[in-house]
Amino acid sequence: MSDTEALRAVLAALPGAPLPEGAVRLGGLTNRVYRVGDLCVRLPGAGTEEYIDRGNEAAAARAAAAAGVAPEVLLADPATGVMVTRLVPDAHTMTPEGFRTRPGAPARAGRAFAQLHRSGQVFPFRFELFGMIDDYLRVLAGKDVALPEGYHAVVAEAGAVRAALGAHPLPLAPCHCDPLCENFLDTGARMWIVDWEYSGMNDPMWDLGDLSVEGGFSPAQDEEMLAAYFAGPVGAADRGRMVIYKAMCDLLWTLWGLIQLANANPADDFRAYAETRFARCRALMADPAFAGHLAAVRAG
């Protein structure tokens, strides 16, 4: 079935929906996303059913909309992975450059995270970093793709990270967990967040650390986001957790990239993607300042 035929079938279930002939393809690394009138239609990518629970995603997307940080969900079919949401009017799809050049963008992202994390919403999935690493390794075990040299050794080194994070765990909060810049829509007055495939209850500092990595944030951008998030002084332990998660998100998404490579996803050079992420993770963990952040987190 072509995408046009799939869009027509989806829109037929929504009374008054426009015809798909005017559809405009939007971004997406694994899925096909279209703008159709004032709607956004997401068709799932091949192979995503191996590692994404569409029921969890649908529940989280609706909860995030209720929290006021995500667009209204009009259709979410866990069986097919199709999702239809309202389009956010006059919104700019963010990129790393957008976060550098749009004044106040890191602060607006920080405030959106704070609104989500403090909303009281409960997502059905528990985002557990080390469990997900194990799950992704199991998926890759059945595929003909080599891990980066030294990957298992770095996972072993991350045992110290796991111990530090566990010394004073933060209350779990509803988190996006995959804050690519392109998952943020900026109106200039507020930031909206979309794409809830990997969302779950998590340490809230994961979201801030991951966005910092995805956006290639400078120290000044990090400070702007943190100051807006906390609306006040930032403690050493919170800052340390954010930095630790910068390394850990690269450790996890290295494996995600290799799964895309194994699934022959043509959207990017996923071998280079995985190698770049892994090298960045190792460099950050080897930075002498990393030990200081670990110590601050252990101290609480």
N, C-alpha and C positions, 0 to 999 in steps of 0.2 A: 504494500500500500504506500502510495506517495504521501509526502507531508501534506500536500493540499487536500488529498482525500481524507487523511487523518484529521486535519483541522475541520473539515466540513462535518465529519462524524461527531467531533467534540462539540462544535458550536450548535449542532442540531439539538443537543440536549439543553441548550440555554435559550429560553424564549426571548425573541427580540435581538439575539446576537447578530452581528454583521456577517456578511459572507466572507469566506477566506481569501477571495481573489485579491483583496487589498492588503494581504498580510505582508509585514516587513520583518525580515529575519533580524533578530537581535543577537547578543553574544551567547557564550556558553562553551565550556570546555568538553563537557560530556553529553549535554542535552541539546535539543533544538528548541529555541525560544523565539516566539513570534509576537509581534504587536499586531492586533486586529482591532481596529477602532479604538475603543477605550478599554480594551481587554489585553491581558498578557497571557499567552497560552504556552505552556511548557510540555513538550513531548520528550519522554525519557530516552536517554542514550542506550545503545546496545550494551549489554553486559552489566548495567548498573544494578540489576536485581541481585547480583552476587553479593553486594556489600551495602546496599541501602534498603532500609525497611520503610516502604512508602506509607504504611499506616502510621508509624512514628512521625514521619515528615508531615503528613497531613494534620495530625493533632498539634504538632508544634507550630505549624504555619498559622493555624487558627488561633492558638494561644498567643502568638506574637502579635497578631492583628488585634486581639483583645487588649493586649498591653499597649497598643498605640504606636508600635514601631514598624509594623509590616502592613502591606496592603490587604484589603478584604479578600478572603478566599471565596470564590463563587463555586468552584468545583475542584474536588481532590479525590481521585479514584485510586485507592490503594492497590487495586488489582492490576491496573494498567500503568500507573505512575503518571497519568495525565493530570495537570493542574492548571486551573484558570483563576487569575486574580484580576482585580482592578488595576489599571495602569495608573501610576502616580503622575499627575499632570505637571508639566513644566519642571521635570526633574532631569538632572545631569547624571548619567552613569559614571561612577567614579573610576579612576585609574590612579596609579602611583603619581603621575604628573598632576592629576586633578587635586590630590591631597596636598601637593606642594604649592600649587598655584591658586587654589580657591581659598581666599582668606577665611579663617575660622573653621575650615573643614575638619581638622583633627579634633577640635573642641566639640563640634556638632556630633561627630562619631562617638566621642567619650560620653556625651550626654545621652545619646541614644542607647548606648550600652548600659548606662546607669538606670535608665527608665526600664529597660528590659530586665536587668538583673534584680531590681528592687520591686518588680511588678507583683510578686506573689504568685505568678503563673507557675504551673508544674508541667514539665515536658515528660512524656512517657519513657524516654530513653535515658540511661545513665551513660554519659560519655566518659569512658574509663581509658585513659591514655595507654597504659601498658597492656591492658586487655585487648585494645584495638590493634596494637602492634602485633600481638600474638595472632589475632584473627587474620590480619593482612598477611602475615608470614605463612599461615596455613593456606590461604588462597593462592599465594605465589608458589607454594610447594608443588602444586599440580600444574604449573605453567613453566615453559621453557624460557625463563628470564633469570639472569644472574644478578645477585645482590651486589651493591658496591663493595669493594674490598674493605674489610674491617668493620662491616656493619654490625655483626654480632658482638664484636668487642666493644663498640660504642654503646650498644644496648646494655652490656654488662656494666660499663662505667656509669650508666645512667641509674644504676642501683642507688648510688649516693644521692642523686636527685630525688628519687622516689622516697628515700628515707627522710630527706629534709622536708619535702612537701607533706609527708605524713606526720611530722612532728607536731605541727599546729594546723590541722586542716581547716580551711574556711568552710562555712556552711555552703552547701551546693546551691546554685542558682540556675535559672533557665538561661542557657547560653547558646549563641549561634554556632560556635565551634569551628566554622569554616569561613572566616571573614575576609575573603578575597576583596580587593578594592571594588571589583565589578559587582559585588553583592550589595553595594551601597548606592543609594539614589539621593542626590543632594538637590534640594530646592533653593538653597541659599539661606533659608530660614530654619530648616530642620533636615535631619538625615533619616531616611528610611532604609530598612534592611530587608533583603529578599533572599530566597534560596535556603530552605531550612532542612536540606537533606541530611546533614550530619549533626544537627542540633541535639542537645540533651542537657540534663542537669550536670553541672560541671563547676570547677573552681572558676569564678568570674575573671580572674586575672589571665586565664587562657585567652579569652577573646581579645584583650588589649595587647598581649604579647604577640598573638598571631597576626593581628592587623598591622602592628608595627613592622613585622617581617614582610608581609605581603606588600605593604606600601613603601618599603625601604625608608622608613621614617628616620629622620635626623634626631639627634638628642633634643633639639628644640621642639620638634613635632611630638615626640614622646611626652615631653613636659606639658605641652598644651593639652594633649589628650588626657593625661593623668590628672592635671589640675581641674579640668572640666568634669571628669568622672567623679572625683572625690569632693569637688567644690571646697577645697581647703588643702592643708598640708598633706603630703604623701609620705607615709612611713617607710622605713628601710625594708621591712619585710614585704610590704605590698610591692614596692619597686623591684625587690629581688625576685618575687614570684613572677612578675611580668617578664623579667630578663630570662629567667629559667625557661619559661614557656616559649620564648623565642627559639631556643635551641630544641626543645622537645617537639614543637610543631613541625620543624624541619625534619626531625627524626621520623615522625609519623608519616608526613606527606611524601617523604622519599618513597615509601612503600606504595602509597597511592599512585604515584607517578609510574612505578613499575607495573602496577596492575593495568593502568591505561596502555602502557607499552605492550603488555601481553595481549590485551584485547584489540590491538591494532587501531587504537583511537587516532584518527588523522589530524586532530585539532592542534597538536603541538609536537615538538621533538621531546618525547617524554623520557628518553634516555638522558638527554642533556638536563632536563628538568630535575630528574632524580639525582643525578650526579652533583648538580649545583646545590641543591638543598642539603645533601649529605655533607658536602665540603663546608658549607656555611655552618652547619650544626657543629662539626668537629672544631672549626676555628673558634666559635664562640665558647665552647666548652674548654678549649685550651687557653683562652684569654685569662691572665692572672686575676682580673676583676671578677671572673665567674665564681671563684672560690669565696670571695667576699659576699656575693649575693647569696650563695648557698648558706653561709654562716648566718646571715641576717634572717633568712627564712627559718633555719633551725632554731634560732633564738626566739622567733615569734614577735 
